[in-house]
Amino acid sequence: MAQAIKTAPNVEFTDAAPAQDDSHSELIRGLSQAQKSIDPKWFYDEQGSELFEHITQLPEYYPTRTEISILRRNQQEIAALCGPSCVFIEPGSGNCEKARLLFDALRPAAYVPVDISADFLRDAATRLGLEYPWMTVHAVCSDFSDDWTFLDNLPPGKRVVFYPGSTIGNLAPHKARAFLQRVRRVIGDDGGLLLGVDLHKSSERLNAAYNDASGVTARFNLNVLNQVNDALDADFDAAAFEHNAFYDENKRRIEMHLVSKVDQSVRYSGGQIALAAGESIHTENSYKYSVESFAELAASAGLGIVNTWVDDEQLFSVHYLSAG
């Protein structure tokens, strides 16, 4: 594992990101399939992270403000379930804003934000260290879909994994189950999982949330091509693509695509990718659940729901789970 570097007296930063060659191979595999795809983790370079922050403030995008409301309203009950002095682990932490809502109630022994965007994570962790001098922050730059070897050097204490934002919905159900099984191994018999799950609702509400009138989500989607260009030394032209997002009611998922406007051939270091006009690159899924269907998924991974909090409009849910 990479060596931890102190960025503030109470902050350690470890860069455990995957080797560049591994990332290249993964991208090329995805772009070589019949249905071309890019893993949504590639959204979150510094520019992508800033655009997503903007998305969370849009009037159409209900998940963030609804989940924040649930966390604020129930923070004492949540803290009681997590327990005093827990080790609070957040894979895909982004700007850490939702975890910040809970720190005063939780008083964790350590907070472990994990994110793939190194600069963004380092800055967020350093700000947290200054804001909460009593809390130890172990920031890890890593692809959390890999093995969580970064856990080996954490302080002792009850492990609680925090996974907000309905990020679980980005995973196909079989991959969501595998992720939950990994969490089950990490938290052991006495730990917990606190996560947000977006709920199934009208297609009109969902389509509006991913096709905002100001076009921020479109810019966020298109920005992933800049990441791919940097990673593969490629020449994707974002102007040659358009954003497309829609809710598939049968699969209960939002799909996001980048649709090629023209026949084109994109060069990358070591090859080329041909796209026909109208052909798409699939960039994200966002599965929606009912409380009951998520409980079934969790149970299949060895986790049981201890408590569930839902907003008054039944838009979003937050669950605390433990070994079932």
Secondary structure, DSSP 8 states (H G I E B T S, - for coil): ----EEEETTEEEEE----HHHHHHHHHHHHTSSSEE--GGGG-SHHHHHHHHHHTTSTT-HHHHHHHHHHHHTHHHHHHHH-TT-EEEEET-TT-HHHHTTHHHH--SEEEEEES-HHHHHHHHHHHHHH-TTSEEEEEE--TTS--GGGGGS-SS-EEEEE-TTGGGGS-HHHHHHHHHHHHHHHTTT-EEEEEEEB---HHHHHHHTS-TT-HHHHHHHHHHHHHHHHHT----GGGEEEEEEEETTTTEEEEEEEESS-EEEEETTEEEEE-TT-EEEEEEEE-B-HHHHHHHHHHTTEEEEEEEE-TTS-EEEEEEEE-
